[in-house]
Amino acid sequence: MAQIDRTDDETEHPEPAQPPLGHAQGRQMPGIIILDDDGRVVLANHRASEMLRDVGSAPPAEDAVLGLPAVLAALVPQLRARLRERADTSTAALLTVDLCVRACHLAGAAGRQHLLLVLERVQRRDAVAQNLERFALSPRECDVVMLILYGHSNRRIADQLFLTEYTVEDHLKRIFAKLAVKSRTALAAKILGWREPDQGG
């Protein structure tokens, strides 16, 4: 049998059987976004871009946070308001049916306060589906709502569900009436548990 030569280093320091970090070694990095006082994206990692790639294709509102999908831009003011009102240092909310965003303040240079957003995948589809059942929506209306919760435009919803945009608009009218809301933001608030915005917008 051939003898295998080993160096002194290999003999004294054998490879560990398991990584010392355990399960943390295999976990994916969350998405990280930092916003400045004016709501502009200062920093964002690649993971955040990946996670937000399929979130939203609707045009952002005029006062939307720059560089963010409309659905996340709509949630940022509520996250800021929660942080102002709460004694703890962070808050969290569902961004879509399976994407959670956590927020906390960061101290910036010259006393400026930045907002840190951490994006993580969650398993909440069942909970959201149960919430939809309370509003007596049809299966097709539920499909439309799920795509709205991802921030998709009427055109993209129509493409995915093989409908015309006019049909999607008709579904939206019925959905808004059943949930007693007047906007997509208010719809998301009701389904995902955000604080409900004013019904005017």
Buried (B, 14 or more C-beta within 10 A) or exposed (E): EEEEEEEEEEEEEEEEEEEEEEEEEEEEEBBBBBBBEEBEBBEBBEBBEEBBEEBBBBEBBEEBBEBBBBBBBBBBBBBBEBBEEEEEEBBBBBBBBBBBBBBBBEEBEEEEEBBBBBBBEBEBEEBBEEBBEEBEBEEBBBBBBBBBBBBBBBEBBBBBBEBEBEBBEEBBEBBBEBBEBBBBBBBBBBBBBBEBBEEEE
